[in-house]
Amino acid sequence: MDEKRYRESRLCRLLGNPIVYQMIVLLEVGGPMTPSKLAKLIGRHVSTISSHLAKLRSAEVVRYDTSGKEVRYWLKHKG
């Protein structure tokens, strides 16, 4: 499998996860959010959300920025 197809299949697997899908929808509607805010809105542990955010970063779906100890995530491409 070539690299492009592999990345596409990886993204499809990620978006097939209901928690990840909820995160994407919340980031689309609500803009930049911290992992703790996402966890509170979805009703999951911050560690679970952080794990999914790491996968979304790796797939280049989200970007992040730090301000002190706070990390905010947003979608790389809105639309």
Secondary structure, DSSP 8 states (H G I E B T S, - for coil): --HHHHHHHHHHHHHTSHHHHHHHHHHHHH-SB-HHHHHHHHTS-HHHHHHHHHHHHHTTSEEEEEETTEEEEEESS--
